[in-house]
Amino acid sequence: MDRALTMRYLWLASIPLLTVGLWAEWQSFVHLWYDSIVYNHGFLVLGGVFFLLYQRRKTLADLKVTGSPLGLFLLAGATATLILSQAADIRVFRLMLAPMIILFWGWSIWGKGFVTTAGGPILLLIFAVPIWDDFSPLLQHITVFFNTILLQAFDIPATIHEFYIILDVGTFLVENGCSGVRYLMVALFLAAFYGQLYYRSNTRIALLIVIAGLLSMVANWIRVFGIIAAGHYTDMETSLIEDHELFGWVIFVIVTLVPLFFISGKLEQPASDSENTSSNHKPETGQAHAKYPSIKWPLAASLLLLLPPLLPAALDARTERMASSWAPGLPTPDSDWSGPLRHANIWQPDFAKPDIDLSGTYVSDDLKQVQLQITGYRRQAQNKELIGYRNQLFDQKEWKLVSKTSRTLNSSGSGSPDTLTETVIQKNTDSSYVILWSWYQIGEELTNSRIEVKIKGALNKLQGDARGALWALAGRCEGVSEGEKKPDCSSQRATFERFLEDVQR
């Protein structure tokens, strides 16, 4: 078998390897791009990556298996981090690591020539990773700042209160969608894609990306101002206030894409410069290679790549066994308390499809009440993780937060950690107050730290233990006294401490 045929088989094998090794990440990418209006350009990004790699197919085919210890080391580190991120279900880390792992995998096999040729296209996936909406608050502030200047320039009276722009005819809220992050991501991707397609200088690519980002921000400022001005001059009668999706993209094309088209042409290098630097996309030469490529580098790199899907599969039986045998229950207190009485109605957490949802009220001899809640998952998985955006300590439509702090117990036993999270909430309908003492159980360990839940939960999953639950005590506070700003919960705190001491005897 000659070298060309061997390399062809190796490239063909890379497709199923990268698909299977990063299968969970590809699924998350597709769900993100399909479900989120902010990231639905991700399909365009993926198409751009494939197009650029296809354009460079001849250069990639000419690469020789040289092997790179540094690339293999980086791949091992990235794979280990991905396994931990999968176990902790930190989506943003997982998706950020996906293009890096592909890059390190190729580097481990083909050396720096792979990085030079395929690195730029592969890293375009960063523009479709869910990190960009974190910039929304900053972009909102910038948008409000420049719209304040525009309103003054056009003599439109307005009062600015954080993200609210208040006019005589109505109030405009610069929401997350008005931050311009969608236009920013698309502009940055298009500039990077164009640069990878036509430029050979990384400096010129970076300059084009910066210009594209600035133009997209200007387009968003004009878009927001246009909506506000339309509302001002039409006395809020224009349909543009409610439906401005098309208007926004028209402004984006005029203010961002058209100028960028001319600017990108000006930044293109002359033919002679391009020829001088075209070696950036050619494979490394000048090294002696064996007639047949060494199989040890592709084998080692591919085994590392397959670890993330193989490890959970190997632990599946143990994980299922521990999940099915776990049956936490409401404790039976001593003679000073009666209960648990079912159908507790003081409060309920807002969790998505818990496997365990136990609640009971205990009543003391002197008629003090405590509700104990246990809510959790026998086997944490995607959309069923203890710490996730879908799971909240209370229903925010029904309650509002008054205060949240940590509280150290004077004495604690095996049923609770030394430090708990104390949360006071107020009901929206009748203004009653409820105090909550909460903590988490991860496997056999107890903590009130959400960070510890993620870290310990990830480490436990790597040992086949995916159990997790929220434990909480709930009780009613006394009303707010005249001249006081907060409710009096001291009596209920003493009841909680008494209950925990009696239960843990």
ZAMARGU-4260 file (C-alpha; in steps of 0.2 Angstrom, whole numbers, plus 5000, padded with zeros to 4 digits):
<rodrens>
0) 5000/5000/5000 | 5008/5016/4995 | 5009/5032/5005 | 4995/5041/4995 | 4983/5028/4998
5) 4987/5026/5017 | 4985/5045/5019 | 4968/5044/5010 | 4962/5031/5022 | 4968/5041/5036
10) 4958/5057/5030 | 4943/5046/5027 | 4944/5039/5045 | 4945/5057/5052 | 4927/5060/5048
15) 4919/5046/5059 | 4932/5049/5072 | 4928/5067/5074 | 4910/5064/5073 | 4910/5050/5086
20) 4923/5058/5098 | 4913/5074/5099 | 4896/5068/5096 | 4889/5076/5112 | 4896/5093/5107
25) 4889/5092/5089 | 4872/5088/5096 | 4873/5103/5108 | 4879/5114/5094 | 4864/5109/5083
30) 4852/5112/5097 | 4859/5129/5101 | 4859/5135/5083 | 4842/5128/5080 | 4834/5134/5096
35) 4842/5151/5099 | 4839/5166/5088 | 4855/5173/5093 | 4865/5159/5087 | 4856/5152/5072
40) 4870/5159/5061 | 4880/5144/5068 | 4874/5133/5053 | 4882/5147/5041 | 4898/5146/5052
45) 4899/5127/5050 | 4896/5128/5031 | 4910/5141/5030 | 4922/5130/5039 | 4919/5115/5028
50) 4920/5127/5012 | 4938/5133/5018 | 4944/5116/5022 | 4938/5110/5005 | 4947/5124/4996
55) 4963/5118/5005 | 4960/5100/5002 | 4976/5098/4991 | 4987/5106/5004 | 4980/5095/5018
60) 4982/5080/5007 | 5000/5084/5005 | 5003/5084/5024 | 5015/5071/5030 | 5012/5061/5047
65) 5026/5069/5057 | 5019/5068/5075 | 5020/5081/5088 | 5023/5078/5107 | 5017/5095/5111
70) 5001/5093/5101 | 4998/5076/5109 | 5001/5084/5126 | 4989/5098/5122 | 4976/5086/5116
75) 4977/5076/5132 | 4974/5091/5142 | 4960/5097/5132 | 4952/5080/5132 | 4953/5079/5151
80) 4945/5096/5153 | 4931/5091/5141 | 4928/5075/5151 | 4926/5086/5167 | 4916/5099/5158
85) 4904/5085/5151 | 4903/5078/5169 | 4899/5095/5176 | 4888/5099/5161 | 4896/5116/5158
90) 4890/5118/5140 | 4900/5134/5136 | 4917/5125/5141 | 4912/5110/5131 | 4908/5119/5115
95) 4923/5130/5116 | 4934/5115/5118 | 4927/5106/5103 | 4937/5116/5089 | 4953/5116/5100
100) 4952/5097/5102 | 4950/5096/5083 | 4965/5107/5081 | 4976/5098/5093 | 4971/5081/5086
105) 4977/5086/5069 | 4993/5094/5076 | 4997/5078/5085 | 4997/5068/5069 | 5002/5080/5055
110) 5012/5093/5065 | 5012/5112/5063 | 5008/5110/5045 | 4990/5105/5050 | 4989/5120/5062
115) 4995/5132/5048 | 4983/5125/5035 | 4967/5121/5045 | 4969/5131/5061 | 4960/5147/5054
120) 4945/5138/5047 | 4942/5127/5062 | 4944/5141/5074 | 4929/5150/5065 | 4918/5139/5076
125) 4922/5151/5090 | 4910/5163/5082 | 4896/5150/5085 | 4900/5146/5103 | 4888/5153/5117
130) 4900/5166/5124 | 4895/5181/5114 | 4879/5185/5123 | 4889/5188/5139 | 4894/5204/5130
135) 4876/5210/5129 | 4875/5220/5145 | 4891/5230/5140 | 4884/5232/5122 | 4867/5238/5129
140) 4876/5252/5139 | 4886/5257/5124 | 4870/5257/5113 | 4861/5268/5126 | 4876/5280/5127
145) 4878/5283/5109 | 4859/5284/5107 | 4859/5298/5120 | 4871/5308/5109 | 4860/5305/5094
150) 4844/5310/5103 | 4853/5326/5108 | 4860/5329/5091 | 4842/5328/5083 | 4834/5338/5098
155) 4823/5324/5104 | 4820/5326/5122 | 4822/5310/5132 | 4826/5304/5150 | 4838/5290/5152
160) 4836/5277/5166 | 4849/5263/5164 | 4842/5254/5149 | 4826/5264/5148 | 4824/5278/5136
165) 4809/5288/5141 | 4801/5300/5128 | 4785/5310/5130 | 4776/5298/5118 | 4782/5282/5127
170) 4796/5272/5134 | 4809/5262/5125 | 4819/5247/5133 | 4835/5243/5126 | 4834/5224/5129
175) 4847/5210/5126 | 4841/5209/5108 | 4844/5227/5106 | 4862/5226/5111 | 4868/5221/5093
180) 4877/5205/5098 | 4869/5196/5084 | 4875/5208/5071 | 4892/5209/5080 | 4894/5190/5078
185) 4889/5189/5060 | 4900/5203/5056 | 4915/5196/5065 | 4912/5179/5056 | 4910/5186/5039
190) 4926/5197/5041 | 4936/5182/5047 | 4929/5170/5034 | 4934/5183/5020 | 4951/5185/5028
195) 4954/5167/5028 | 4948/5165/5010 | 4958/5179/5002 | 4972/5186/5014 | 4988/5178/5019
200) 4993/5191/5032 | 4986/5188/5050 | 4988/5206/5053 | 4976/5211/5039 | 4963/5198/5044
205) 4964/5205/5062 | 4962/5223/5056 | 4947/5218/5045 | 4939/5209/5060 | 4941/5225/5071
210) 4933/5236/5057 | 4919/5224/5055 | 4915/5224/5073 | 4915/5243/5074 | 4904/5244/5059
215) 4891/5232/5066 | 4890/5242/5082 | 4887/5258/5073 | 4874/5249/5063 | 4865/5244/5079
220) 4866/5261/5086 | 4858/5268/5070 | 4845/5254/5070 | 4840/5258/5088 | 4839/5277/5085
225) 4829/5274/5069 | 4816/5264/5080 | 4815/5278/5093 | 4814/5292/5081 | 4800/5283/5071
230) 4791/5282/5088 | 4794/5300/5092 | 4788/5307/5075 | 4773/5295/5073 | 4767/5297/5091
235) 4771/5278/5093 | 4759/5273/5079 | 4772/5265/5067 | 4773/5246/5066 | 4792/5248/5067
240) 4791/5248/5086 | 4784/5230/5087 | 4792/5223/5071 | 4809/5229/5067 | 4818/5212/5062
245) 4819/5216/5044 | 4823/5234/5047 | 4838/5229/5058 | 4845/5218/5044 | 4843/5231/5031
250) 4853/5244/5041 | 4866/5230/5044 | 4868/5227/5026 | 4869/5246/5022 | 4880/5252/5036
255) 4891/5236/5039 | 4892/5225/5024 | 4892/5237/5010 | 4907/5248/5017 | 4915/5231/5022
260) 4915/5225/5004 | 4925/5240/4999 | 4936/5241/5014 | 4941/5222/5012 | 4946/5225/4994
265) 4957/5239/4999 | 4966/5228/5012 | 4969/5214/4999 | 4987/5211/4996 | 4995/5213/4979
270) 4998/5197/4969 | 5017/5198/4972 | 5014/5199/4991 | 5002/5185/4990 | 5014/5174/4981
275) 5028/5178/4994 | 5017/5173/5009 | 5007/5159/5001 | 5018/5146/5009 | 5007/5149/5025
280) 4995/5136/5018 | 5008/5124/5011 | 5014/5109/5021 | 5030/5108/5030 | 5045/5102/5019
285) 5063/5098/5021 | 5061/5084/5033 | 5064/5066/5030 | 5049/5054/5031 | 5048/5035/5030
290) 5039/5027/5015 | 5025/5022/5026 | 5018/5034/5039 | 5020/5029/5058 | 5004/5023/5065
295) 5008/5027/5083 | 5003/5046/5081 | 4986/5043/5073 | 4982/5029/5085 | 4987/5039/5101
300) 4978/5055/5095 | 4963/5045/5090 | 4962/5035/5106 | 4962/5051/5116 | 4949/5059/5105
305) 4937/5044/5108 | 4939/5045/5127 | 4925/5057/5130 | 4911/5046/5123 | 4919/5029/5129
310) 4922/5034/5147 | 4903/5037/5151 | 4899/5021/5142 | 4911/5011/5152 | 4903/5018/5169
315) 4885/5017/5163 | 4881/5001/5172 | 4889/5007/5189 | 4880/5024/5187 | 4863/5015/5184
320) 4865/5004/5198 | 4869/5018/5210 | 4855/5028/5204 | 4842/5015/5205 | 4847/5010/5223
325) 4846/5028/5229 | 4830/5032/5239 | 4832/5047/5251 | 4817/5049/5262 | 4810/5062/5275
330) 4817/5058/5292 | 4806/5053/5307 | 4809/5065/5321 | 4809/5062/5340 | 4794/5064/5351
335) 4795/5083/5352 | 4789/5084/5333 | 4775/5076/5323 | 4776/5073/5305 | 4780/5073/5291
340) 4763/5079/5286 | 4761/5078/5267 | 4755/5091/5255 | 4766/5105/5262 | 4761/5122/5255
345) 4773/5135/5262 | 4784/5135/5247 | 4790/5124/5233 | 4806/5125/5222 | 4805/5127/5203
350) 4814/5112/5196 | 4813/5104/5179 | 4807/5085/5180 | 4815/5080/5196 | 4816/5061/5200
355) 4814/5064/5218 | 4801/5077/5225 | 4798/5074/5243 | 4790/5087/5255 | 4783/5086/5272
360) 4778/5098/5286 | 4784/5095/5304 | 4774/5102/5319 | 4782/5104/5336 | 4774/5102/5353
365) 4773/5121/5354 | 4765/5122/5337 | 4781/5128/5328 | 4781/5123/5309 | 4795/5117/5298
370) 4793/5111/5280 | 4807/5100/5274 | 4809/5098/5255 | 4820/5086/5245 | 4821/5088/5227
375) 4834/5080/5215 | 4840/5068/5202 | 4845/5050/5204 | 4856/5052/5188 | 4860/5070/5182
380) 4861/5072/5164 | 4858/5085/5150 | 4843/5096/5155 | 4842/5086/5172 | 4856/5094/5181
385) 4855/5100/5199 | 4863/5117/5195 | 4855/5123/5179 | 4846/5138/5172 | 4830/5129/5172
390) 4831/5125/5191 | 4827/5139/5203 | 4825/5139/5222 | 4808/5148/5220 | 4796/5152/5206
395) 4801/5170/5201 | 4783/5173/5194 | 4776/5169/5212 | 4790/5176/5223 | 4803/5189/5224
400) 4820/5189/5232 | 4822/5199/5248 | 4839/5193/5254 | 4851/5179/5252 | 4866/5176/5263
405) 4876/5161/5270 | 4873/5156/5288 | 4885/5146/5299 | 4876/5134/5312 | 4881/5134/5330
410) 4880/5115/5329 | 4878/5103/5314 | 4876/5084/5312 | 4877/5072/5298 | 4860/5079/5290
415) 4867/5096/5286 | 4883/5105/5282 | 4891/5118/5294 | 4886/5132/5282 | 4869/5134/5274
420) 4862/5146/5262 | 4848/5157/5269 | 4836/5165/5257 | 4821/5176/5262 | 4807/5178/5249
425) 4791/5188/5248 | 4775/5182/5239 | 4769/5193/5226 | 4750/5191/5230 | 4749/5193/5248
430) 4766/5200/5253 | 4769/5186/5265 | 4787/5181/5269 | 4796/5164/5269 | 4813/5160/5275
435) 4823/5146/5267 | 4838/5136/5273 | 4845/5126/5259 | 4860/5115/5254 | 4865/5102/5242
440) 4869/5084/5242 | 4881/5077/5229 | 4883/5058/5231 | 4886/5056/5250 | 4893/5074/5252
445) 4884/5090/5258 | 4888/5108/5253 | 4880/5124/5250 | 4892/5130/5237 | 4886/5129/5219
450) 4904/5129/5213 | 4907/5113/5224 | 4892/5105/5217 | 4898/5107/5200 | 4916/5101/5204
455) 4912/5087/5216 | 4897/5082/5204 | 4909/5081/5190 | 4922/5071/5199 | 4908/5059/5206
460) 4901/5056/5188 | 4919/5050/5183 | 4917/5037/5197 | 4899/5032/5191 | 4889/5042/5204
465) 4878/5055/5196 | 4866/5058/5211 | 4861/5075/5217 | 4848/5084/5227 | 4842/5100/5235
470) 4838/5100/5253 | 4829/5114/5261 | 4819/5120/5276 | 4805/5132/5274 | 4795/5143/5287
475) 4785/5158/5288 | 4792/5175/5295 | 4783/5187/5305 | 4777/5203/5296 | 4787/5219/5294
480) 4786/5230/5309 | 4783/5248/5307 | 4799/5257/5304 | 4807/5241/5299 | 4813/5237/5281
485) 4814/5218/5283 | 4803/5205/5290 | 4807/5197/5307 | 4813/5179/5304 | 4823/5176/5321
490) 4809/5165/5328 | 4809/5154/5313 | 4828/5153/5313 | 4828/5146/5331 | 4814/5134/5325
495) 4825/5128/5311 | 4840/5125/5322 | 4830/5116/5335 | 4823/5105/5321 | 4840/5100/5314
500) 4846/5096/5331 | 4832/5085/5336 | 4832/5076/5319 | 4850/5073/5319 | 4850/5065/5336
</rodrens>
